[in-house]
Amino acid sequence: MLELTNIMEVKMTEGSKKFLWGVVAGLAAAAFIKTDTFKKGAAKIIAGGLQLKDDAKEYFETIKEDAEDVKAENDAKAKA
């Protein structure tokens, strides 16, 4: 006669364990993404990234204008 404990015993391979941990992590991430905390945090990160992009664009535009001024001055000196 089979013992009940032998029937209930399940052997899991290392791959099965990793898969189950992946499922658990995925479910936890899906639940976390739906929270207001995550949404507010993501909005702040995106807003910060957009501000950084705008600041960098403004900075490089200033550098470009300065370089054009230097070139114009050098061209004027060369003609004189």
Jmol script that loads the backbone (N, CA, C; Angstrom):
load data "model"
ATOM      1  N   MET A   1       0.820  -1.177   0.000  1.00  0.00           N
ATOM      2  CA  MET A   1       0.000   0.000   0.000  1.00  0.00           C
ATOM      3  C   MET A   1       0.872   1.252   0.000  1.00  0.00           C
ATOM      4  N   LEU A   2       0.520   2.214  -0.835  1.00  0.00           N
ATOM      5  CA  LEU A   2       1.288   3.464  -0.929  1.00  0.00           C
ATOM      6  C   LEU A   2       0.995   4.361   0.252  1.00  0.00           C
ATOM      7  N   GLU A   3       2.017   4.993   0.687  1.00  0.00           N
ATOM      8  CA  GLU A   3       1.819   5.947   1.771  1.00  0.00           C
ATOM      9  C   GLU A   3       1.402   7.288   1.183  1.00  0.00           C
ATOM     10  N   LEU A   4       0.598   7.996   1.902  1.00  0.00           N
ATOM     11  CA  LEU A   4       0.109   9.294   1.458  1.00  0.00           C
ATOM     12  C   LEU A   4       1.252  10.283   1.275  1.00  0.00           C
ATOM     13  N   THR A   5       2.270  10.195   2.101  1.00  0.00           N
ATOM     14  CA  THR A   5       3.387  11.127   1.994  1.00  0.00           C
ATOM     15  C   THR A   5       4.136  10.932   0.683  1.00  0.00           C
ATOM     16  N   ASN A   6       4.235   9.736   0.193  1.00  0.00           N
ATOM     17  CA  ASN A   6       4.918   9.492  -1.067  1.00  0.00           C
ATOM     18  C   ASN A   6       4.144  10.069  -2.244  1.00  0.00           C
ATOM     19  N   ILE A   7       2.839  10.033  -2.180  1.00  0.00           N
ATOM     20  CA  ILE A   7       2.019  10.581  -3.251  1.00  0.00           C
ATOM     21  C   ILE A   7       2.149  12.105  -3.283  1.00  0.00           C
ATOM     22  N   MET A   8       2.246  12.737  -2.113  1.00  0.00           N
ATOM     23  CA  MET A   8       2.301  14.182  -2.013  1.00  0.00           C
ATOM     24  C   MET A   8       3.686  14.749  -2.325  1.00  0.00           C
ATOM     25  N   GLU A   9       4.674  13.880  -2.318  1.00  0.00           N
ATOM     26  CA  GLU A   9       6.038  14.342  -2.531  1.00  0.00           C
ATOM     27  C   GLU A   9       6.232  14.727  -4.002  1.00  0.00           C
ATOM     28  N   VAL A  10       6.689  15.948  -4.209  1.00  0.00           N
ATOM     29  CA  VAL A  10       6.928  16.431  -5.568  1.00  0.00           C
ATOM     30  C   VAL A  10       8.385  16.835  -5.669  1.00  0.00           C
ATOM     31  N   LYS A  11       9.052  16.289  -6.623  1.00  0.00           N
ATOM     32  CA  LYS A  11      10.453  16.648  -6.825  1.00  0.00           C
ATOM     33  C   LYS A  11      10.517  17.709  -7.919  1.00  0.00           C
ATOM     34  N   MET A  12      11.165  18.776  -7.565  1.00  0.00           N
ATOM     35  CA  MET A  12      11.275  19.880  -8.518  1.00  0.00           C
ATOM     36  C   MET A  12      12.710  19.977  -8.989  1.00  0.00           C
ATOM     37  N   THR A  13      12.864  20.174 -10.262  1.00  0.00           N
ATOM     38  CA  THR A  13      14.197  20.378 -10.805  1.00  0.00           C
ATOM     39  C   THR A  13      14.607  21.818 -10.557  1.00  0.00           C
ATOM     40  N   GLU A  14      15.862  22.093 -10.751  1.00  0.00           N
ATOM     41  CA  GLU A  14      16.368  23.460 -10.563  1.00  0.00           C
ATOM     42  C   GLU A  14      15.687  24.413 -11.532  1.00  0.00           C
ATOM     43  N   GLY A  15      15.447  23.966 -12.739  1.00  0.00           N
ATOM     44  CA  GLY A  15      14.748  24.790 -13.727  1.00  0.00           C
ATOM     45  C   GLY A  15      13.319  25.108 -13.319  1.00  0.00           C
ATOM     46  N   SER A  16      12.654  24.132 -12.727  1.00  0.00           N
ATOM     47  CA  SER A  16      11.280  24.359 -12.254  1.00  0.00           C
ATOM     48  C   SER A  16      11.255  25.381 -11.136  1.00  0.00           C
ATOM     49  N   LYS A  17      12.215  25.319 -10.243  1.00  0.00           N
ATOM     50  CA  LYS A  17      12.293  26.276  -9.148  1.00  0.00           C
ATOM     51  C   LYS A  17      12.519  27.695  -9.686  1.00  0.00           C
ATOM     52  N   LYS A  18      13.419  27.819 -10.641  1.00  0.00           N
ATOM     53  CA  LYS A  18      13.695  29.138 -11.229  1.00  0.00           C
ATOM     54  C   LYS A  18      12.456  29.679 -11.937  1.00  0.00           C
ATOM     55  N   PHE A  19      11.754  28.789 -12.625  1.00  0.00           N
ATOM     56  CA  PHE A  19      10.528  29.206 -13.313  1.00  0.00           C
ATOM     57  C   PHE A  19       9.496  29.713 -12.310  1.00  0.00           C
ATOM     58  N   LEU A  20       9.291  28.982 -11.238  1.00  0.00           N
ATOM     59  CA  LEU A  20       8.315  29.395 -10.223  1.00  0.00           C
ATOM     60  C   LEU A  20       8.713  30.715  -9.570  1.00  0.00           C
ATOM     61  N   TRP A  21       9.997  30.894  -9.285  1.00  0.00           N
ATOM     62  CA  TRP A  21      10.453  32.174  -8.735  1.00  0.00           C
ATOM     63  C   TRP A  21      10.219  33.302  -9.739  1.00  0.00           C
ATOM     64  N   GLY A  22      10.391  33.016 -11.007  1.00  0.00           N
ATOM     65  CA  GLY A  22      10.115  34.015 -12.037  1.00  0.00           C
ATOM     66  C   GLY A  22       8.648  34.399 -12.084  1.00  0.00           C
ATOM     67  N   VAL A  23       7.793  33.411 -11.938  1.00  0.00           N
ATOM     68  CA  VAL A  23       6.341  33.677 -11.911  1.00  0.00           C
ATOM     69  C   VAL A  23       5.997  34.535 -10.697  1.00  0.00           C
ATOM     70  N   VAL A  24       6.547  34.184  -9.550  1.00  0.00           N
ATOM     71  CA  VAL A  24       6.287  34.954  -8.323  1.00  0.00           C
ATOM     72  C   VAL A  24       6.788  36.387  -8.482  1.00  0.00           C
ATOM     73  N   ALA A  25       7.987  36.554  -9.010  1.00  0.00           N
ATOM     74  CA  ALA A  25       8.547  37.895  -9.214  1.00  0.00           C
ATOM     75  C   ALA A  25       7.708  38.688 -10.207  1.00  0.00           C
ATOM     76  N   GLY A  26       7.253  38.037 -11.258  1.00  0.00           N
ATOM     77  CA  GLY A  26       6.412  38.703 -12.251  1.00  0.00           C
ATOM     78  C   GLY A  26       5.092  39.169 -11.664  1.00  0.00           C
ATOM     79  N   LEU A  27       4.483  38.327 -10.861  1.00  0.00           N
ATOM     80  CA  LEU A  27       3.219  38.703 -10.214  1.00  0.00           C
ATOM     81  C   LEU A  27       3.423  39.862  -9.238  1.00  0.00           C
ATOM     82  N   ALA A  28       4.518  39.810  -8.497  1.00  0.00           N
ATOM     83  CA  ALA A  28       4.813  40.895  -7.550  1.00  0.00           C
ATOM     84  C   ALA A  28       5.056  42.196  -8.304  1.00  0.00           C
ATOM     85  N   ALA A  29       5.804  42.129  -9.400  1.00  0.00           N
ATOM     86  CA  ALA A  29       6.074  43.332 -10.201  1.00  0.00           C
ATOM     87  C   ALA A  29       4.781  43.879 -10.798  1.00  0.00           C
ATOM     88  N   ALA A  30       3.931  43.010 -11.286  1.00  0.00           N
ATOM     89  CA  ALA A  30       2.661  43.450 -11.867  1.00  0.00           C
ATOM     90  C   ALA A  30       1.800  44.144 -10.824  1.00  0.00           C
ATOM     91  N   ALA A  31       1.805  43.628  -9.606  1.00  0.00           N
ATOM     92  CA  ALA A  31       1.032  44.257  -8.528  1.00  0.00           C
ATOM     93  C   ALA A  31       1.635  45.604  -8.146  1.00  0.00           C
ATOM     94  N   PHE A  32       2.972  45.686  -8.106  1.00  0.00           N
ATOM     95  CA  PHE A  32       3.651  46.925  -7.729  1.00  0.00           C
ATOM     96  C   PHE A  32       3.443  48.020  -8.770  1.00  0.00           C
ATOM     97  N   ILE A  33       3.443  47.655 -10.039  1.00  0.00           N
ATOM     98  CA  ILE A  33       3.280  48.628 -11.127  1.00  0.00           C
ATOM     99  C   ILE A  33       1.921  49.323 -11.046  1.00  0.00           C
ATOM    100  N   LYS A  34       0.945  48.659 -10.497  1.00  0.00           N
ATOM    101  CA  LYS A  34      -0.401  49.220 -10.408  1.00  0.00           C
ATOM    102  C   LYS A  34      -0.577  50.192  -9.245  1.00  0.00           C
ATOM    103  N   THR A  35       0.410  50.306  -8.361  1.00  0.00           N
ATOM    104  CA  THR A  35       0.262  51.156  -7.180  1.00  0.00           C
ATOM    105  C   THR A  35       0.486  52.626  -7.526  1.00  0.00           C
ATOM    106  N   ASP A  36      -0.124  53.504  -6.722  1.00  0.00           N
ATOM    107  CA  ASP A  36       0.061  54.945  -6.909  1.00  0.00           C
ATOM    108  C   ASP A  36       1.505  55.355  -6.647  1.00  0.00           C
ATOM    109  N   THR A  37       2.152  54.701  -5.720  1.00  0.00           N
ATOM    110  CA  THR A  37       3.547  55.010  -5.408  1.00  0.00           C
ATOM    111  C   THR A  37       4.426  54.818  -6.636  1.00  0.00           C
ATOM    112  N   PHE A  38       4.226  53.708  -7.321  1.00  0.00           N
ATOM    113  CA  PHE A  38       5.013  53.449  -8.526  1.00  0.00           C
ATOM    114  C   PHE A  38       4.710  54.483  -9.597  1.00  0.00           C
ATOM    115  N   LYS A  39       3.432  54.772  -9.801  1.00  0.00           N
ATOM    116  CA  LYS A  39       3.042  55.724 -10.846  1.00  0.00           C
ATOM    117  C   LYS A  39       3.610  57.107 -10.569  1.00  0.00           C
ATOM    118  N   LYS A  40       3.550  57.556  -9.320  1.00  0.00           N
ATOM    119  CA  LYS A  40       4.106  58.869  -8.965  1.00  0.00           C
ATOM    120  C   LYS A  40       5.617  58.881  -9.132  1.00  0.00           C
ATOM    121  N   GLY A  41       6.258  57.813  -8.720  1.00  0.00           N
ATOM    122  CA  GLY A  41       7.710  57.713  -8.868  1.00  0.00           C
ATOM    123  C   GLY A  41       8.124  57.718 -10.331  1.00  0.00           C
ATOM    124  N   ALA A  42       7.406  56.966 -11.142  1.00  0.00           N
ATOM    125  CA  ALA A  42       7.720  56.918 -12.573  1.00  0.00           C
ATOM    126  C   ALA A  42       7.506  58.283 -13.211  1.00  0.00           C
ATOM    127  N   ALA A  43       6.445  58.985 -12.812  1.00  0.00           N
ATOM    128  CA  ALA A  43       6.178  60.319 -13.353  1.00  0.00           C
ATOM    129  C   ALA A  43       7.295  61.287 -12.988  1.00  0.00           C
ATOM    130  N   LYS A  44       7.798  61.201 -11.751  1.00  0.00           N
ATOM    131  CA  LYS A  44       8.901  62.077 -11.334  1.00  0.00           C
ATOM    132  C   LYS A  44      10.169  61.777 -12.120  1.00  0.00           C
ATOM    133  N   ILE A  45      10.440  60.503 -12.340  1.00  0.00           N
ATOM    134  CA  ILE A  45      11.634  60.121 -13.095  1.00  0.00           C
ATOM    135  C   ILE A  45      11.546  60.615 -14.536  1.00  0.00           C
ATOM    136  N   ILE A  46      10.387  60.450 -15.143  1.00  0.00           N
ATOM    137  CA  ILE A  46      10.206  60.905 -16.525  1.00  0.00           C
ATOM    138  C   ILE A  46      10.301  62.423 -16.599  1.00  0.00           C
ATOM    139  N   ALA A  47       9.688  63.126 -15.646  1.00  0.00           N
ATOM    140  CA  ALA A  47       9.756  64.594 -15.628  1.00  0.00           C
ATOM    141  C   ALA A  47      11.197  65.052 -15.452  1.00  0.00           C
ATOM    142  N   GLY A  48      11.933  64.376 -14.584  1.00  0.00           N
ATOM    143  CA  GLY A  48      13.349  64.707 -14.399  1.00  0.00           C
ATOM    144  C   GLY A  48      14.155  64.478 -15.657  1.00  0.00           C
ATOM    145  N   GLY A  49      13.876  63.393 -16.348  1.00  0.00           N
ATOM    146  CA  GLY A  49      14.578  63.098 -17.604  1.00  0.00           C
ATOM    147  C   GLY A  49      14.275  64.136 -18.672  1.00  0.00           C
ATOM    148  N   LEU A  50      13.025  64.548 -18.760  1.00  0.00           N
ATOM    149  CA  LEU A  50      12.656  65.578 -19.745  1.00  0.00           C
ATOM    150  C   LEU A  50      13.310  66.914 -19.409  1.00  0.00           C
ATOM    151  N   GLN A  51      13.373  67.251 -18.117  1.00  0.00           N
ATOM    152  CA  GLN A  51      14.028  68.494 -17.701  1.00  0.00           C
ATOM    153  C   GLN A  51      15.516  68.438 -18.022  1.00  0.00           C
ATOM    154  N   LEU A  52      16.134  67.298 -17.775  1.00  0.00           N
ATOM    155  CA  LEU A  52      17.549  67.118 -18.089  1.00  0.00           C
ATOM    156  C   LEU A  52      17.792  67.283 -19.581  1.00  0.00           C
ATOM    157  N   LYS A  53      16.907  66.713 -20.393  1.00  0.00           N
ATOM    158  CA  LYS A  53      17.034  66.847 -21.851  1.00  0.00           C
ATOM    159  C   LYS A  53      16.945  68.309 -22.266  1.00  0.00           C
ATOM    160  N   ASP A  54      15.980  69.036 -21.709  1.00  0.00           N
ATOM    161  CA  ASP A  54      15.817  70.448 -22.049  1.00  0.00           C
ATOM    162  C   ASP A  54      17.026  71.265 -21.614  1.00  0.00           C
ATOM    163  N   ASP A  55      17.544  70.986 -20.420  1.00  0.00           N
ATOM    164  CA  ASP A  55      18.720  71.705 -19.932  1.00  0.00           C
ATOM    165  C   ASP A  55      19.934  71.431 -20.812  1.00  0.00           C
ATOM    166  N   ALA A  56      20.114  70.178 -21.200  1.00  0.00           N
ATOM    167  CA  ALA A  56      21.247  69.817 -22.059  1.00  0.00           C
ATOM    168  C   ALA A  56      21.120  70.484 -23.423  1.00  0.00           C
ATOM    169  N   LYS A  57      19.911  70.507 -23.961  1.00  0.00           N
ATOM    170  CA  LYS A  57      19.693  71.141 -25.262  1.00  0.00           C
ATOM    171  C   LYS A  57      20.036  72.627 -25.191  1.00  0.00           C
ATOM    172  N   GLU A  58      19.600  73.290 -24.127  1.00  0.00           N
ATOM    173  CA  GLU A  58      19.881  74.716 -23.945  1.00  0.00           C
ATOM    174  C   GLU A  58      21.387  74.954 -23.797  1.00  0.00           C
ATOM    175  N   TYR A  59      22.056  74.099 -23.021  1.00  0.00           N
ATOM    176  CA  TYR A  59      23.493  74.222 -22.807  1.00  0.00           C
ATOM    177  C   TYR A  59      24.261  74.068 -24.126  1.00  0.00           C
ATOM    178  N   PHE A  60      23.928  73.055 -24.909  1.00  0.00           N
ATOM    179  CA  PHE A  60      24.633  72.829 -26.160  1.00  0.00           C
ATOM    180  C   PHE A  60      24.312  73.906 -27.195  1.00  0.00           C
ATOM    181  N   GLU A  61      23.133  74.480 -27.117  1.00  0.00           N
ATOM    182  CA  GLU A  61      22.797  75.597 -28.008  1.00  0.00           C
ATOM    183  C   GLU A  61      23.671  76.808 -27.671  1.00  0.00           C
ATOM    184  N   THR A  62      23.903  77.039 -26.395  1.00  0.00           N
ATOM    185  CA  THR A  62      24.781  78.130 -25.970  1.00  0.00           C
ATOM    186  C   THR A  62      26.206  77.893 -26.460  1.00  0.00           C
ATOM    187  N   ILE A  63      26.684  76.669 -26.337  1.00  0.00           N
ATOM    188  CA  ILE A  63      28.024  76.341 -26.823  1.00  0.00           C
ATOM    189  C   ILE A  63      28.117  76.576 -28.331  1.00  0.00           C
ATOM    190  N   LYS A  64      27.088  76.172 -29.063  1.00  0.00           N
ATOM    191  CA  LYS A  64      27.066  76.348 -30.517  1.00  0.00           C
ATOM    192  C   LYS A  64      27.120  77.833 -30.870  1.00  0.00           C
ATOM    193  N   GLU A  65      26.325  78.644 -30.161  1.00  0.00           N
ATOM    194  CA  GLU A  65      26.319  80.080 -30.432  1.00  0.00           C
ATOM    195  C   GLU A  65      27.682  80.699 -30.128  1.00  0.00           C
ATOM    196  N   ASP A  66      28.304  80.286 -29.026  1.00  0.00           N
ATOM    197  CA  ASP A  66      29.632  80.792 -28.684  1.00  0.00           C
ATOM    198  C   ASP A  66      30.657  80.404 -29.752  1.00  0.00           C
ATOM    199  N   ALA A  67      30.583  79.187 -30.231  1.00  0.00           N
ATOM    200  CA  ALA A  67      31.513  78.731 -31.273  1.00  0.00           C
ATOM    201  C   ALA A  67      31.301  79.514 -32.567  1.00  0.00           C
ATOM    202  N   GLU A  68      30.053  79.800 -32.907  1.00  0.00           N
ATOM    203  CA  GLU A  68      29.774  80.590 -34.104  1.00  0.00           C
ATOM    204  C   GLU A  68      30.314  82.010 -33.953  1.00  0.00           C
ATOM    205  N   ASP A  69      30.203  82.587 -32.747  1.00  0.00           N
ATOM    206  CA  ASP A  69      30.744  83.921 -32.491  1.00  0.00           C
ATOM    207  C   ASP A  69      32.255  83.940 -32.634  1.00  0.00           C
ATOM    208  N   VAL A  70      32.923  82.923 -32.080  1.00  0.00           N
ATOM    209  CA  VAL A  70      34.380  82.840 -32.188  1.00  0.00           C
ATOM    210  C   VAL A  70      34.789  82.706 -33.649  1.00  0.00           C
ATOM    211  N   LYS A  71      34.073  81.896 -34.400  1.00  0.00           N
ATOM    212  CA  LYS A  71      34.391  81.718 -35.820  1.00  0.00           C
ATOM    213  C   LYS A  71      34.196  83.027 -36.578  1.00  0.00           C
ATOM    214  N   ALA A  72      33.117  83.736 -36.295  1.00  0.00           N
ATOM    215  CA  ALA A  72      32.857  85.004 -36.969  1.00  0.00           C
ATOM    216  C   ALA A  72      33.963  86.021 -36.636  1.00  0.00           C
ATOM    217  N   GLU A  73      34.395  86.052 -35.388  1.00  0.00           N
ATOM    218  CA  GLU A  73      35.477  86.957 -34.997  1.00  0.00           C
ATOM    219  C   GLU A  73      36.770  86.603 -35.706  1.00  0.00           C
ATOM    220  N   ASN A  74      37.089  85.315 -35.787  1.00  0.00           N
ATOM    221  CA  ASN A  74      38.305  84.873 -36.472  1.00  0.00           C
ATOM    222  C   ASN A  74      38.242  85.194 -37.965  1.00  0.00           C
ATOM    223  N   ASP A  75      37.060  85.015 -38.571  1.00  0.00           N
ATOM    224  CA  ASP A  75      36.909  85.355 -39.991  1.00  0.00           C
ATOM    225  C   ASP A  75      37.079  86.845 -40.211  1.00  0.00           C
ATOM    226  N   ALA A  76      36.557  87.670 -39.301  1.00  0.00           N
ATOM    227  CA  ALA A  76      36.686  89.131 -39.411  1.00  0.00           C
ATOM    228  C   ALA A  76      38.145  89.554 -39.258  1.00  0.00           C
ATOM    229  N   LYS A  77      38.879  88.921 -38.337  1.00  0.00           N
ATOM    230  CA  LYS A  77      40.292  89.233 -38.156  1.00  0.00           C
ATOM    231  C   LYS A  77      41.113  88.820 -39.371  1.00  0.00           C
ATOM    232  N   ALA A  78      40.711  87.693 -39.967  1.00  0.00           N
ATOM    233  CA  ALA A  78      41.443  87.197 -41.140  1.00  0.00           C
ATOM    234  C   ALA A  78      41.259  88.130 -42.323  1.00  0.00           C
ATOM    235  N   LYS A  79      40.115  88.769 -42.473  1.00  0.00           N
ATOM    236  CA  LYS A  79      39.858  89.684 -43.587  1.00  0.00           C
ATOM    237  C   LYS A  79      40.534  91.023 -43.359  1.00  0.00           C
ATOM    238  N   ALA A  80      40.793  91.378 -42.125  1.00  0.00           N
ATOM    239  CA  ALA A  80      41.364  92.705 -41.825  1.00  0.00           C
ATOM    240  C   ALA A  80      42.837  92.767 -42.038  1.00  0.00           C
TER     241      ALA A  80
END
end "model"
wireframe off; spacefill off
backbone 0.3
color backbone group
